[in-house]
Amino acid sequence: MADTSVTGGTLPHLEHGPHRPFVIGTAGHVDHGKSTLVKALTGIDPDRLAEEKARAMTIELGFAWLTLPGGQRVSVIDVPGHERFIKTMLAGVGGIDAALLVIAADEGPMPQTAEHLAILDLLGVDRGVVVLTKADAVESDWLELVREEVRDLVAKTTLAGAPIVAVSALTGEGLPSLLESLATVLAAAPETVSTNASRLPVDRVFSIDGFGTVVTGTLGGGEIATGMELRLYPGDRRSRVRGLQTHQEKVSRALPGSRTAVNLSGVATEDIRRGDVLAPPGLMTPSQRIDARLRLLPGAPLTLKQNDEVDFFTGASELPARITLLDRERLEPGETGWVQVRFRAPVAVLKHDRFIVRRASPSETIGGGEVIDPNPPRHHRFRPETLAALETLAAGSPDEIVLHALEQRPIEIRVLRAGTSGLTATQVDEALTQLIAEGDVLVIGGGDRVRAPSDFAIAATVWPSLRDRLTDVLRDFHRLRPLRPGMAREEARNRMGITHPRLFDDVIAMAGSAGAIRDDGATLRLPDFRMTLDPARRAKADAFLAAIRAQPFAPPGPQEHGLDVETLAALEHLQEVAKIEDGVYFSPAAWEELLTGTLEFIDNHGSMTLSQFRDHFGTSRKYAQAVLEYLDQRQFTRRVGDDRVRGPRRPDTP
């Protein structure tokens, strides 16, 4: 298994050296020599398709690698330059450390040069080298004119001030200088912090005999190791890492920043597509909308209006979307605005992810931006509080960002720490400690114990509304079902709209400890709730209670007094009657006398028969049989032949 090809199943095992890996990507117009340059630098032909070799033009993403003189290991992504393959180019430039903007010296900047440069600028790629290829084909004066034109072209982009190096892939002229410039640019790149937020946007999927399914991509965020369980987002298919390769070398762990091939078990190639994201379970929550800051290019050929449709690109994924303009009626070329992007299918992104938008027809890049909230609620337009919240998310301090997230809904601490808020785990821990100490955040159900990653946290200002929603649900239930002792837990959870059972249990525990509700185990109720019969039911019930008190050991049946099932259940709950079986109810005093009298008789005589029970209490066989069978069920007595003897249970046990 390898990133571009497989040479067999017995590849040498190699752990990573001291330098973190880097990824660079080419950009530029078709036929300006990107693939030829990559082959001259690496010795690897990135054009892997027969059609590409026949047409001398890159159609799909190509991959190669090299080691710089200083020892840095560099992966190279070669992207197609033709306008028809710009979407493939977009799948390749996400996550690169630096760009090689390739411009042929004999032609100078061309249309795709400008579009590729605009894409790099929108994606925030701020390191790179401008390479003037085919330098051997022009005079020095012409080369200087092209150099000046290129310098002006990049001056207002993220590549302003990038070194400009003239080379010839055919003669080798300038290649050593290019490698030196590339090493200098990459030396200034920040170290990738290894976290548990590893993500690999899938840009290739294939199957190999003896290995199975393989995906490739540029690894970001954290390491991937053999044996890890990963999820394919935005779906929910899980898989385990069988093997890893980087630059055709087998490794036990892949480092962030490397081009990585991952051999997956338990998943077929048809279950994966370009644009899926391989990441740890729980890292992301797929959503059909995101909040973002969107910038239109100054040369965009259109004004963006409310609900306009665009093609949305992030990582290696592409999907149609519609735009909700949150702060204006129209977004003009060159302007930046707050938007909510809506999708027909879920997308899996994190805060700070960059994206590109293109109009669908005629296909053209019109802008791009940064994800600010990957899982927002649906917004109404022109709401000052919404815009203020987005500003806080975009530029706020860690404690402000965490607090804003927890003002939306309860969130598991481990989900916060995984990077969904755009913060590191350490920043989240420090922010939570401060917010909890200041009383701005509560750990639901946590009490005084040490908080755990599986605990849910919530903003202190949001807890009262969550608690009140629970009490309102119970109050409505008591009003509609006054003869029920309480609301079933599962029914209450469904009415609350809480899908996570453990979150619901923690909410109940916290509300119960505050005295807001009473948790009776199977049911929930308000503290002041007491089952009360309405006047008509109470009148019938009182008549029935008087009748069973008048005939304590041979009570009349409830049907004789017109009592329904709900009324009888209420009387039993209120402990105004003792139910023995359907249709047989005693007063509590009569039942107590029956129980103690039966056990005393057995203690005095060793046993008791049904006829002895009947004669002792002056009742009929019907009631004698019902009471004795009930006592057997409750283990107060035990039947031996026709006799009853003492059972293991005592009257004072519940």
SEZA-674507 format. One line per field, with one value per residue (C-alpha): x, y, z. Coordinates in nm, 4 decimals, padded with zeros to 6 digits. Layout:
east = c(X, ...)
north = c(Y, ...)
up = c(Z, ...)
% end
This chain:
east = c(00.0000, 00.1303, 00.0244, 00.0592, 00.1338, 00.1930, 00.5215, 00.4321, 00.3473, 00.6960, 00.7868, 01.0566, 00.9352, 01.0538, 00.9722, 00.9666, 01.2818, 01.3324, 01.1691, 00.7941, 00.6744, 00.5606, 00.3208, 00.3534, 00.1171, 00.1615, -00.0642, -00.0735, -00.2031, -00.2226, 00.0950, 00.3148, 00.5264, 00.4023, 00.4318, 00.7630, 00.8978, 00.7803, 00.9536, 01.2737, 01.2710, 01.1719, 01.2535, 00.8877, 00.6390, 00.3186, 00.1072, -00.0120, -00.2949, -00.2328, -00.4527, -00.2405, 00.0786, -00.0790, -00.2084, 00.0917, -00.1628, -00.2523, -00.6172, -00.6180, -00.4135, -00.0549, 00.1787, 00.5534, 00.8026, 01.1542, 01.3966, 01.5432, 01.9154, 01.8392, 01.6612, 01.3012, 01.0702, 00.8326, 00.5249, 00.4331, 00.0763, 00.0590, -00.2753, -00.4255, -00.4049, -00.6787, -00.9957, -01.2055, -01.0215, -01.0283, -01.2494, -00.9789, -00.7259, -00.9389, -00.9331, -00.5535, -00.4622, -00.6392, -00.3950, -00.0734, 00.2140, 00.3346, 00.2568, 00.4672, 00.2973, 00.4240, 00.4285, 00.5861, 00.8394, 00.7516, 00.3819, 00.3625, 00.0514, -00.2582, -00.6263, -00.5756, -00.2713, -00.4979, -00.7714, -00.5269, -00.3628, -00.7046, -00.7844, -00.4554, -00.5319, -00.8853, -00.7549, -00.4980, -00.1928, 00.0674, 00.3918, 00.5225, 00.7651, 00.6817, 00.8569, 00.9221, 00.9581, 01.1011, 01.3591, 01.5881, 01.3333, 01.3448, 01.5961, 01.7036, 01.5308, 01.2012, 01.2501, 01.2889, 00.9697, 00.7799, 00.9356, 00.8055, 00.4609, 00.4435, 00.5593, 00.2722, 00.0285, 00.0971, 00.1450, -00.2075, -00.2360, -00.1110, 00.1932, 00.3096, 00.6882, 00.7283, 01.0640, 01.0584, 01.2940, 01.3574, 01.4273, 01.4553, 01.3368, 01.5131, 01.8622, 01.8400, 01.9118, 01.7809, 01.6693, 01.9238, 01.8131, 01.4507, 01.5240, 01.7053, 01.4150, 01.1691, 01.3714, 01.3796, 01.0036, 00.9256, 01.1651, 00.9344, 00.6267, 00.4805, 00.5213, 00.2071, 00.0734, -00.0137, -00.3568, -00.6252, -00.8037, -00.6458, -00.8264, -00.7569, -00.9720, -00.9953, -00.8823, -00.8306, -01.0011, -00.8908, -00.8559, -00.5469, -00.5318, -00.4028, -00.4614, -00.8207, -00.9498, -00.6972, -00.7631, -00.5121, -00.5019, -00.3051, -00.3129, -00.3819, -00.4317, -00.2869, -00.1324, -00.2932, -00.1584, -00.2204, -00.5015, -00.6883, -01.0645, -01.1710, -01.4986, -01.5708, -01.7523, -02.0106, -02.1447, -02.1178, -01.9232, -01.6425, -01.3204, -00.9879, -00.6485, -00.4776, -00.1696, -00.0115, 00.2321, 00.4008, 00.6121, 00.5873, 00.7331, 00.5419, 00.5024, 00.3286, 00.2112, 00.1573, 00.2389, 00.0273, 00.1404, 00.2241, 00.0740, -00.0674, -00.2160, -00.4417, -00.5371, -00.8835, -01.0537, -01.4246, -01.5163, -01.5521, -01.4355, -01.7936, -01.8727, -01.6178, -01.5964, -01.3610, -01.4409, -01.5130, -01.3094, -01.1328, -01.1169, -01.1689, -01.5312, -01.6838, -01.4491, -01.7075, -02.0825, -02.2054, -02.4435, -02.6473, -02.5543, -02.2496, -02.1859, -01.9001, -01.7323, -01.7473, -01.5339, -01.6160, -01.3227, -01.2909, -01.3177, -01.6152, -01.8554, -02.1676, -02.3326, -02.4377, -02.8040, -03.0092, -03.0614, -02.8265, -02.6912, -02.3165, -02.0769, -01.8989, -01.5494, -01.3644, -01.0923, -01.1439, -01.5233, -01.7575, -02.1308, -02.4035, -02.5169, -02.7397, -02.6351, -02.8268, -02.6922, -02.7102, -02.5965, -02.6903, -02.9236, -02.6458, -02.2772, -02.0856, -01.7512, -01.4666, -01.6957, -01.6893, -02.0037, -02.1555, -02.3419, -02.5078, -02.4325, -02.7088, -02.6584, -02.8919, -02.6607, -02.4519, -02.0979, -01.8291, -01.6051, -01.4420, -01.4092, -01.1416, -01.1677, -01.1238, -01.3546, -01.4046, -01.7334, -01.7868, -02.0842, -02.2183, -02.2655, -02.0566, -01.8203, -01.5962, -01.4419, -01.6214, -01.5012, -01.4203, -01.3875, -01.3570, -01.5938, -01.6804, -01.9452, -01.9673, -02.2977, -02.5128, -02.8875, -03.0897, -03.0611, -03.3025, -03.1443, -03.0344, -03.0386, -02.7828, -02.7396, -02.6552, -02.3964, -02.2433, -02.2169, -02.0420, -01.7935, -01.7197, -01.6679, -01.4387, -01.2161, -01.3042, -01.0762, -01.0855, -01.3225, -01.5581, -01.5566, -01.6232, -01.8966, -02.0640, -02.0646, -02.2185, -02.4825, -02.6209, -02.6640, -02.5028, -02.1816, -01.9679, -01.6324, -01.4458, -01.6242, -01.5165, -01.1599, -01.1545, -01.1365, -01.4929, -01.4569, -01.1338, -00.9333, -00.6732, -00.7595, -00.5370, -00.7122, -01.0520, -00.9434, -00.8083, -01.1174, -01.3530, -01.1636, -01.1956, -01.5599, -01.6645, -01.4770, -01.6489, -01.9915, -02.0446, -02.0464, -02.2033, -02.1137, -02.4504, -02.4935, -02.1297, -02.1785, -01.8523, -01.6683, -01.3786, -01.5133, -01.4700, -01.4367, -01.7765, -01.9511, -02.1800, -02.1209, -02.3673, -02.3668, -02.5055, -02.7443, -02.8924, -02.9479, -03.2590, -03.4352, -03.3486, -03.4713, -03.7874, -03.8558, -03.8468, -04.0805, -04.3168, -04.3295, -04.4145, -04.6686, -04.8498, -04.8506, -04.9960, -05.2662, -05.3641, -05.3138, -05.4051, -05.4606, -05.1129, -04.8419, -04.5882, -04.4513, -04.2550, -03.8864, -03.8704, -04.1791, -04.0267, -03.6979, -03.8843, -04.0896, -03.7692, -03.6107, -03.2946, -03.1566, -02.8630, -02.9925, -02.6995, -02.7459, -03.1112, -03.0170, -02.7685, -03.0297, -03.2752, -03.0115, -02.9224, -03.2854, -03.3638, -03.0740, -03.1972, -03.5472, -03.7066, -03.8477, -03.8902, -03.7387, -03.9401, -03.7347, -03.9723, -04.1595, -04.0910, -04.3144, -04.3154, -04.2433, -04.5820, -04.7827, -05.0376, -05.2809, -05.6304, -05.9678, -06.2174, -06.5422, -06.7458, -06.4765, -06.4187, -06.7896, -06.7955, -06.4652, -06.5841, -06.8961, -06.6838, -06.4390, -06.7267, -06.8660, -06.5389, -06.4854, -06.8329, -06.7537, -06.3813, -06.3183, -06.5826, -06.5710, -06.7989, -06.6385, -06.5599, -06.7880, -07.0840, -06.9978, -06.9080, -06.5358, -06.3175, -05.9594, -05.7988, -05.9845, -05.8871, -05.5206, -05.5310, -05.6809, -05.4137, -05.1371, -05.2832, -05.2821, -05.6565, -05.7097, -05.5027, -05.5412, -05.5193, -05.6287, -05.8545, -06.1902, -06.0709, -05.9814, -05.9531, -05.9221, -05.5638, -05.6748, -05.8488, -05.5489, -05.3132, -05.5416, -05.5576, -05.1786, -05.0910, -05.3805, -05.2761, -04.9129, -05.0078, -05.2371, -04.9537, -04.7097, -04.9569, -05.0729, -04.7833, -04.9915, -05.3223, -05.5659, -05.8022, -06.1046, -05.9310, -05.8636, -06.2296, -06.3606, -06.1027, -06.1929, -06.5599, -06.5263, -06.6076, -06.3933, -06.3548, -06.1744, -05.9840, -05.8367, -05.7522, -05.5753, -05.3759, -05.2550, -05.1512, -04.9618, -04.7852, -04.6883, -04.5468, -04.3622, -04.5286, -04.6552, -04.5622, -04.8006, -04.7256, -05.0016, -05.3259, -05.1510, -04.9814, -04.6686, -04.4463, -04.2564, -03.9189, -04.0661, -04.1593, -04.4351, -04.1881, -03.9902, -04.0841)
north = c(00.0000, 00.3470, 00.7009, 00.6718, 00.3078, -00.0223, -00.2019, -00.5111, -00.6336, -00.6488, -00.2836, -00.1781, -00.0368, 00.3156, 00.5453, 00.9206, 01.1254, 01.4399, 01.6819, 01.7071, 01.6315, 01.9089, 01.9162, 02.1539, 02.1929, 02.3220, 02.5868, 02.7530, 02.7583, 02.4508, 02.3692, 02.5902, 02.2920, 02.1972, 01.8208, 01.8513, 02.0612, 01.8092, 01.5275, 01.7309, 01.7990, 01.4521, 01.2064, 01.0904, 01.1399, 01.2621, 01.1908, 00.8396, 00.8033, 00.6869, 00.9709, 01.2237, 01.0916, 01.0845, 01.4410, 01.5718, 01.7322, 01.6545, 01.5528, 01.3970, 01.4799, 01.3587, 01.2864, 01.2788, 01.3414, 01.4595, 01.5251, 01.8761, 01.9275, 02.0059, 01.6727, 01.7939, 01.5333, 01.6992, 01.5608, 01.7225, 01.7438, 01.8218, 01.9694, 02.0092, 02.3549, 02.3359, 02.5318, 02.2159, 02.0478, 02.3348, 02.1285, 01.8608, 02.1334, 02.2432, 01.8896, 01.9004, 02.2365, 02.1994, 02.1500, 02.2355, 02.4098, 02.6037, 02.6555, 02.6439, 02.8967, 02.7914, 03.0463, 02.9819, 03.2520, 03.2492, 03.3237, 03.5007, 03.4966, 03.3467, 03.3105, 02.9971, 03.1581, 03.4314, 03.1881, 02.9525, 03.2494, 03.3763, 03.0318, 03.0209, 03.3674, 03.2711, 02.9550, 03.1586, 02.9860, 03.2466, 03.0606, 02.9725, 03.0207, 03.1605, 02.9492, 03.0892, 02.7769, 02.7463, 03.0112, 02.8647, 02.9606, 03.3402, 03.6225, 03.7715, 04.1054, 03.9300, 03.7237, 04.0416, 04.1862, 03.8689, 03.8816, 04.2362, 04.1440, 03.8504, 04.0624, 04.3047, 04.0146, 03.8649, 04.1973, 04.2094, 03.8413, 03.6110, 03.5333, 03.8950, 03.9022, 03.5349, 03.4540, 03.4344, 03.1757, 03.1145, 02.7523, 02.5196, 02.1663, 02.0572, 02.1934, 02.1915, 02.5650, 02.7224, 02.3958, 02.4166, 02.7763, 02.6628, 02.3911, 02.6451, 02.8905, 02.6146, 02.5076, 02.8678, 02.9086, 02.5809, 02.6612, 02.9510, 02.7273, 02.6751, 02.3395, 02.1304, 02.0633, 01.6966, 01.6632, 01.3991, 01.5891, 01.3956, 01.4412, 01.3009, 01.4440, 01.1604, 01.2567, 00.9047, 00.5692, 00.2373, -00.1318, -00.3516, -00.7304, -00.8565, -00.5252, -00.4229, -00.0680, 00.2171, 00.5905, 00.8724, 01.2329, 01.4976, 01.4253, 01.7187, 01.7848, 01.4714, 01.1331, 00.8203, 00.4854, 00.1281, -00.0290, 00.2994, 00.3038, 00.5871, 00.7128, 00.8125, 01.1470, 01.2752, 00.9192, 00.6972, 00.4008, 00.2898, 00.1209, 00.0163, 00.1095, -00.2049, -00.0312, 00.3028, 00.4275, 00.7558, 00.7943, 00.4198, 00.3446, 00.1416, 00.3230, 00.2400, 00.5983, 00.8844, 01.2368, 01.5467, 01.7246, 01.4083, 01.2604, 00.9375, 00.6186, 00.4328, 00.0675, 00.0262, -00.2902, -00.3634, -00.1059, -00.1355, 00.1174, 00.1817, 00.2988, 00.5830, 00.8790, 01.1691, 01.4359, 01.2003, 01.2743, 01.0033, 01.1072, 00.9761, 00.9080, 01.2060, 01.4665, 01.6269, 01.6598, 01.6582, 01.9426, 02.0749, 02.4354, 02.6338, 02.9940, 03.1596, 03.4804, 03.4934, 03.7165, 03.7724, 03.8272, 04.1845, 04.0452, 03.8193, 03.8310, 03.8588, 04.0079, 03.7437, 03.7679, 03.6038, 03.2313, 03.2167, 02.8707, 02.8054, 02.5120, 02.4762, 02.3255, 02.2398, 01.9831, 01.7405, 01.7690, 01.9445, 01.9934, 02.2368, 02.4956, 02.7985, 03.1209, 03.3062, 03.6616, 03.7501, 04.1132, 04.2606, 04.2333, 04.1787, 04.0879, 04.2838, 04.1826, 04.2657, 04.2691, 04.0409, 03.9425, 03.7044, 03.4137, 03.0891, 02.8222, 02.5623, 02.2147, 01.9450, 01.6777, 01.6861, 01.8215, 01.7560, 02.0544, 02.2233, 02.5855, 02.7759, 02.5397, 02.7312, 02.6951, 02.8119, 02.8961, 02.8876, 02.9655, 02.6546, 02.7794, 02.9046, 02.7492, 03.0108, 03.0830, 03.3784, 03.3782, 03.1886, 03.2205, 03.0604, 02.8425, 03.0164, 02.7788, 02.4258, 02.3388, 02.6501, 02.6791, 02.8244, 03.2041, 03.4805, 03.7547, 04.0949, 03.9980, 04.2095, 03.9380, 03.6818, 03.9078, 03.9921, 03.6211, 03.5522, 03.8321, 03.6773, 03.3350, 03.4797, 03.6927, 03.6164, 03.4878, 03.1140, 03.1671, 03.3751, 03.1097, 02.8244, 03.0230, 03.1041, 02.7361, 02.6378, 02.9090, 02.7191, 02.3750, 02.1375, 01.9884, 01.6987, 01.8243, 01.5739, 01.7103, 02.0634, 01.9405, 01.7586, 02.0862, 02.1585, 02.5051, 02.5714, 02.5626, 02.3182, 02.0804, 02.2804, 02.6065, 02.4448, 02.3046, 02.6416, 02.8259, 02.5789, 02.6027, 02.9808, 02.9842, 02.7268, 02.9117, 03.2371, 03.0689, 03.1230, 02.7509, 02.4539, 02.0873, 01.9129, 01.6488, 01.6873, 01.7939, 01.8349, 01.5523, 01.6070, 01.6820, 01.4052, 01.4237, 01.2543, 01.5224, 01.7747, 02.1449, 02.4296, 02.8065, 02.9120, 03.1513, 02.8635, 02.6195, 02.7987, 02.7750, 02.4038, 02.3430, 02.5458, 02.3511, 02.0325, 02.1682, 02.3012, 01.9551, 01.7989, 02.0686, 02.0108, 01.6377, 01.6808, 01.9070, 01.6592, 01.3439, 01.4436, 01.0807, 00.9626, 00.9595, 01.1107, 01.1187, 00.8233, 00.9106, 00.8144, 01.0199, 01.3191, 01.2778, 01.2696, 01.5767, 01.7581, 01.6722, 01.5351, 01.2536, 01.1596, 00.9415, 01.0210, 01.3957, 01.3549, 01.1569, 01.4303, 01.7023, 01.5092, 01.4631, 01.8326, 01.9477, 01.7008, 01.8150, 02.1731, 02.0707, 02.1588, 01.8078, 01.4736, 01.1637, 00.8567, 00.6219, 00.5158, 00.8464, 01.2177, 01.4766, 01.8268, 01.8519, 02.0049, 01.7671, 01.5526, 01.3326, 01.4782, 01.3386, 01.5795, 01.6266, 01.3698, 01.1026, 01.1861, 01.1403, 00.7954, 00.7042, 00.8104, 00.6000, 00.2987, 00.3563, 00.3729, 00.0476, -00.1490, -00.0157, -00.1364, -00.4875, -00.5062, -00.8761, -00.9180, -00.5828, -00.5036, -00.4706, -00.1284, -00.1924, -00.1760, 00.1892, 00.2824, 00.3338, 00.3310, 00.2033, 00.5486, 00.6269, 00.2913, 00.3437, 00.6868, 00.5478, 00.2785, 00.5353, 00.7540, 00.4441, 00.4745, 00.1140, -00.2052, -00.3946, -00.7743, -00.8608, -00.7112, -00.6416, -00.7150, -00.4089, -00.3767, -00.0731, -00.0238, -00.1010, -00.4205, -00.5328, -00.4728, -00.6802, -00.9617, -00.9704, -00.9647, -01.1930, -01.4577, -01.4584, -01.4708, -01.7698, -01.9516, -01.8686, -02.0101, -02.3158, -02.3931, -02.3517, -02.2267, -02.3757, -02.1862, -02.2954, -02.1883, -01.8442, -01.8182, -01.9077, -01.6994, -01.3785, -01.4575, -01.4143, -01.6211, -01.8664, -01.6080, -01.3591, -01.6259, -01.7675, -01.4216, -01.3087, -01.6300, -01.6353, -01.2712, -01.3488, -01.6327, -01.3977, -01.1456, -01.4279, -01.3590, -01.7188, -02.0341, -02.3080, -02.6657, -02.8935, -02.7420, -02.5530, -02.2145, -02.1731, -01.8751, -01.7368, -01.5571, -01.2074, -01.0145, -00.7519, -00.4692, -00.5302, -00.3254)
up = c(00.0000, -00.0807, -00.1496, -00.5254, -00.5951, -00.4241, -00.4682, -00.2661, 00.0786, 00.2302, 00.2494, 00.4986, 00.8306, 00.9023, 01.1934, 01.1320, 01.1682, 01.3746, 01.1275, 01.1022, 00.7496, 00.5178, 00.2252, -00.0672, -00.3592, -00.7097, -00.8607, -01.1986, -01.5527, -01.7757, -01.9713, -01.7542, -01.6549, -01.3063, -01.3505, -01.5358, -01.2506, -00.9904, -01.1821, -01.2066, -00.8309, -00.7117, -00.9884, -00.9707, -01.2528, -01.0792, -01.3898, -01.3123, -01.5668, -01.9244, -02.0502, -01.8621, -02.0190, -02.3663, -02.3389, -02.1380, -01.9060, -01.5432, -01.4998, -01.1519, -00.8439, -00.8641, -00.5734, -00.5260, -00.2482, -00.1783, 00.1058, 00.1235, 00.1925, 00.5566, 00.6018, 00.5802, 00.4290, 00.1837, 00.0091, -00.3202, -00.4530, -00.8235, -00.9230, -01.2699, -01.4239, -01.6846, -01.6085, -01.6542, -01.3657, -01.1141, -00.8802, -00.8690, -00.7919, -00.4957, -00.3547, -00.3518, -00.1991, 00.1359, 00.4223, 00.2380, 00.4176, 00.1165, -00.2509, -00.5638, -00.7905, -01.1316, -01.4167, -01.7561, -01.8343, -02.2050, -02.1398, -01.8054, -01.5835, -01.7484, -01.6442, -01.4363, -01.2743, -01.1401, -01.0285, -00.8548, -00.6830, -00.5692, -00.4272, -00.2360, -00.0995, 00.0075, 00.1776, 00.3709, 00.2201, 00.3165, 00.2412, -00.0992, -00.3838, -00.7247, -00.9854, -01.3340, -01.5469, -01.9000, -01.8169, -02.0836, -02.3501, -02.2965, -02.2909, -01.9575, -02.0295, -02.0899, -01.7762, -01.5693, -01.7179, -01.6231, -01.2751, -01.2233, -01.3547, -01.1150, -00.8222, -00.8878, -00.9288, -00.5841, -00.4022, -00.2604, -00.1758, 00.0997, -00.1194, -00.1218, -00.0856, -00.1757, -00.3391, -00.7198, -00.8665, -01.2375, -01.3364, -01.6291, -01.5687, -01.8859, -01.8085, -01.4276, -01.4138, -01.0923, -00.9281, -00.6408, -00.5725, -00.5745, -00.3162, -00.0965, -00.1174, -00.0401, 00.2635, 00.3893, 00.3445, 00.5226, 00.8075, 00.8956, 00.9012, 01.2485, 01.4155, 01.3849, 01.7356, 01.7675, 01.9269, 01.9406, 01.6613, 01.3741, 01.0418, 00.6988, 00.4170, 00.1658, -00.1853, -00.3239, -00.2623, -00.4110, -00.3331, -00.3545, -00.3592, -00.0290, 00.1454, 00.0807, 00.0976, 00.0966, 00.1295, 00.0938, 00.2024, 00.3851, 00.7586, 00.9878, 01.3582, 01.5167, 01.4624, 01.3212, 01.4424, 01.3372, 01.5367, 01.5878, 01.5430, 01.3128, 01.1739, 00.8159, 00.8343, 00.7581, 00.7729, 01.0772, 00.9369, 01.1713, 01.0667, 01.2145, 01.0742, 00.9387, 00.8043, 00.7183, 00.4574, 00.3861, 00.0697, 00.0023, 00.3443, 00.5998, 00.9325, 01.2586, 01.3047, 01.0627, 01.1748, 01.1094, 00.7960, 00.6033, 00.2906, 00.4264, 00.2863, 00.5297, 00.4866, 00.6451, 00.7641, 00.7548, 00.4917, 00.1136, -00.1449, -00.2548, 00.0990, 00.0734, -00.1608, -00.2154, 00.0398, 00.3293, 00.6411, 00.8411, 01.2076, 01.5629, 01.6628, 01.8426, 01.6945, 01.4677, 01.4534, 01.0921, 01.0209, 00.7317, 00.8071, 00.9183, 01.0156, 00.8303, 00.7287, 00.3483, 00.1254, -00.2405, -00.4743, -00.6045, -00.9560, -00.8807, -01.1773, -00.9638, -00.6587, -00.4065, -00.3069, -00.0341, -00.0932, -00.3932, -00.4716, -00.4870, -00.5023, -00.1679, -00.1361, 00.1844, 00.2445, -00.0414, -00.0458, -00.2851, -00.2337, -00.3399, -00.0882, -00.0435, 00.1251, 00.3967, 00.4218, 00.7909, 00.7923, 00.4519, 00.1563, -00.1002, -00.0886, -00.3505, -00.5085, -00.2701, 00.0368, 00.3404, 00.5306, 00.7822, 00.6240, 00.7153, 00.4565, 00.4156, 00.2666, 00.1418, 00.2877, 00.6084, 00.6042, 00.8680, 00.9464, 01.2440, 01.3412, 01.1439, 00.8451, 00.5194, 00.2219, -00.1368, -00.3103, -00.6862, -00.8988, -01.0642, -01.4190, -01.5762, -01.3222, -01.1630, -00.8232, -00.6627, -00.3013, 00.0138, 00.3854, 00.7263, 00.9279, 01.2558, 01.3947, 01.2508, 01.4255, 01.4608, 01.5090, 01.2231, 01.2356, 01.1521, 00.9446, 01.0734, 01.4420, 01.6375, 01.9013, 01.6308, 01.4716, 01.8104, 01.8945, 01.5642, 01.6301, 01.9697, 01.8164, 01.5509, 01.7729, 02.1355, 02.4088, 02.4931, 02.7876, 02.5705, 02.2982, 02.5433, 02.7175, 02.3854, 02.2870, 02.6215, 02.5889, 02.2886, 02.4486, 02.7013, 02.5585, 02.6769, 02.8023, 02.5866, 02.2787, 02.3707, 02.4243, 02.0897, 01.9010, 01.7924, 01.9450, 01.7555, 02.0800, 02.2072, 02.4907, 02.7272, 02.6378, 02.6971, 03.0358, 03.1501, 03.0270, 03.1967, 03.5256, 03.5176, 03.4090, 03.6707, 03.9458, 03.8481, 03.8381, 03.4658, 03.3790, 03.5566, 03.5293, 03.5022, 03.7702, 03.8697, 04.2300, 04.4203, 04.2471, 04.0080, 03.6631, 03.4077, 03.0261, 02.9938, 03.2043, 03.0358, 03.0922, 03.0389, 03.0771, 03.4148, 03.2394, 03.0365, 03.3242, 03.4634, 03.1277, 03.0995, 03.4556, 03.3940, 03.0761, 03.2816, 03.5471, 03.2784, 03.1190, 03.4568, 03.5387, 03.2096, 03.2748, 03.6240, 03.4826, 03.2122, 03.4220, 03.7782, 03.8819, 03.7756, 04.0435, 03.8044, 03.4518, 03.3169, 03.2767, 02.9102, 02.8302, 03.0069, 02.8153, 02.4841, 02.5766, 02.6717, 02.3370, 02.5024, 02.2892, 02.5138, 02.8031, 03.0330, 02.9846, 03.0816, 03.3955, 03.4926, 03.4378, 03.6592, 03.9295, 03.9243, 03.9264, 04.2045, 04.4229, 04.3828, 04.4977, 04.1654, 04.1099, 04.2880, 04.1325, 04.2381, 04.0213, 03.7477, 03.7522, 03.8027, 03.9698, 04.1079, 04.4827, 04.5655, 04.3512, 04.5348, 04.3567, 04.4138, 04.3124, 04.1636, 04.3651, 04.1660, 04.1956, 04.5628, 04.6406, 04.4853, 04.6499, 04.9963, 04.9599, 04.8622, 05.1503, 05.3972, 05.2590, 05.2892, 05.6396, 05.7315, 05.6083, 05.6786, 05.5937, 05.3203, 05.1432, 04.8490, 04.5045, 04.3557, 04.0587, 04.2942, 04.3545, 03.9949, 04.0528, 03.7399, 03.7081, 03.7392, 04.0606, 04.2124, 04.1130, 04.2760, 04.5982, 04.6059, 04.5498, 04.8258, 05.0508, 05.1135, 05.0026, 04.9880, 04.6610, 04.6871, 04.3355, 04.0711, 04.2345, 04.5921, 04.8017, 05.1802, 05.3974, 05.5235, 05.8810, 05.7758, 05.5750, 05.8656, 06.0896, 05.8310, 05.7982, 06.1666, 06.2606, 06.0054, 06.1173, 06.4853, 06.4182, 06.2394, 06.5196, 06.7767, 06.5823, 06.3482, 06.0309, 05.8950, 05.6424, 05.4166, 05.6246, 05.9458, 05.7902, 05.6831, 06.0272, 06.2162, 06.0332, 05.9649, 05.5909, 05.2826, 05.0876, 04.8080, 05.0311, 05.2239, 04.9057, 04.7635, 05.0837, 05.1336, 04.7716, 04.8039, 05.1248, 04.9419, 04.6569, 04.9035, 05.0860, 05.4218, 05.4058, 05.2225, 05.1113, 05.2167, 05.0871, 05.2127, 05.4943, 05.5163, 05.7212, 05.7890, 05.4878, 05.4970, 05.4937, 05.8071, 05.8310, 05.8976, 05.5736, 05.2666)
% end
